Amino acid sequence: MTPRVDAWLRQASSDLAVARLTAGQGYHPQACYHAGQAAEKALKALLIAAGTKPPYSHSLPQLLEALRPLGVDTAPLDGLQLRQLSRMGSECRNPQAEEAPIDRFDANDSTPALAMAEVVVRFASETLGR
């Protein structure tokens, strides 16, 4: 594993840790955001390891699709609702009208977001032999 790939994977793990901490403190929008960031960075680590520059995108489904032609067996991630996790990443940052994200996101959102991110980060780590 190159130092660059390792850096992306370490940051993914760090973002996942922050997501767990914020969820545990009741900051569910922040947990959703950091869970999405962890998954995104883990997928980008895989793309970089495969010798490809990651697309400038926060779309987890798009990043996953970019891995398939590179020979990465992404079947373990196929059942995840990555589109939902991507949407959370943008919707949980800023108020919409009079409603703040803290009013819209709760444990029913952060729990599956964390679960998905954990699967993606673990998949990337195992695929990269870490």
N, C-alpha and C positions, 0 to 999 in steps of 0.2 A: 504494500500500500504506500502510495506516495505521501509526502508530508501535506500536500494540498488536499488530497482526499481525506486524510486523517483529520485535518482541520475542520472540514465540512462535517464529518461524522461526529467529532467532539462537540461542535456547536449544536448539532442536532440533539445530542444527548443532554447538553446544557439547557437548551430550550425545553426539552421534555421535563427536566427536573424543575424548572421554573413553572411549567404548567401544573405539575403535581402540587408544588408548594402553594400556588395561588388558588387552586381548587380547594385545597385543604383549609385555606383561610376564608373561603366563601367568595372569592373574586372570580366568579365563573366566566365572565366575558374575557378576562385576561388569560384564564386557563385555556379557553378555546383558541384564542389567538396564538398563544405559545405552542399549543399542540399542533396547530396547522403549520407553524414555522418549523417545528421539529420534523414533521413529515416531509415538508418541502426540502429542507436541507439534507435529509437522509437520501431522498430521491436524487437530488443534485449530486451528492457524493457518488452515487452509483453511475450517473452519467459521466462525471469527470473520470472515474476509474475506467470506464469503457472507452475513454479517449475522445469524448464528445464535449463540446462546450454546451452547458445547459441553456435552454432557451430562456429568454428574459420573460418569465411567466411565473405567476403564483398559482396557476391551475394545476392541482395535483393530478387530475386525470390526464392532462396534457403531458406532464412530466412522466407519468407511468407509461403512456403510449410511446413516448420517445425512447424508452428502454427496450421495448419489444424487438424492434429491428436490429438491435445491437446484440441479440442473443441472450439477454437476461430473462430467465424464466420468472415472470411476474405472477404466475398462477396463485401463489399464496396470498396475493393482495387483491385478487379479482373480486372477492365478496365484500370488500370494504366500500363504504359510501364516501369515497374521497371527494366527490363533488360537493357533498354537504359540508365536509370539513373545510374545503376551499371557501365556500360561501361564508361560513362562520368567521373566517379570517378577516373578511372585509366588514361584515355586518356587526362585529363585536367591538369595533374600535371607535365609532362615532355615533352620536345621537341621530335619530331619525325623527324629524318633527320635534315633538315635546318629549319623546321617550328616549331615555338613556339606555345604553346596552346593559347596564347593571340591573335595569328593570325588566329586560327581556330574556336574559340568559341566566340559567340556574344549573343545579347539579344534573338535571335531566339532559342538559346540553353538554356540560363539561365531562361527564362520565363517559359517554360514547366517544367524544373527541379525544380524550386521553387514551382510551382503549385502542382507537384506530392509530393514533400516533405511536403508541408503544409497539404495535404490530409492525408498522413501517420501519421504525428505527431498528427494531430487533432484526427484521428481514435484511436491511442494509448491512448491519453489523455482521450478521452471519454470512451473507453473500460475499462480503469483503474480507472474511476471515478474521474478524476482530472479536 
